[in-house]
Every structure is written in structure tokens, then in C-alpha cells.
């Protein structure tokens, strides 16, 4: 896949929807301060299958990945932090981590 300029265009309709969502869910929050900001867009870290990479690399066991959460990084940060803590500490994990392995491809 080639990254092109079209991947980085501001979608004004989506931007407006996000601002409206903030107003809908947090009506007491004043978002007027954002009107003077220049919108910015970046590419999201995303794996080929949409699942994050969490765990050690087989070739470099002291290199541990916790990336590729797409747009769920904040939502998944508590469990990712717990998993990384357990991996680094050498604790036994509660479930099979193969589906999240950085070596799965």
C-alpha cells in the first residue's frame, strides 16, 4: 500500500461531526477555543488484520510491542498496560496471546 496525499486530507464533514458529538455528550464543555486551531490529520497505526500487536518479538525477546490499536488506543490502554506489565514481569497470562503476537505474520 502506498501512502498518498489523499490519505491526509481533512474531511470537514467528519471534523464537524466530531465537534457536534462533543457538544452532544458534554454540553457543559465549551469548545469555542478550538475555532482558531488549524486542523491536522495523521495516519493511524493499524495492523493488517486490525488487531493490535502486543507481546515480545521471537527474534528479539527483549523487544516488546504495544502498538497498532488503530482508533482504540485510549480505550484499550488499561488492558494493554496490564498485559505489558505481566509480560515484562514474567507473569503467566490469563489467555492465549497468539492472536496479538507481533510475529503472527
Buried (B, 14 or more C-beta within 10 A) or exposed (E): EEEEEEEEEEEEEEEEEEEEEEEEEEEEEEEEEEEEEEEEEEEEEBBEEEBBBBBBBEEEEEEBBBEBBEEEBEEBEEEBEEBBEBBEEEEEEEEEBEEBBBEBE
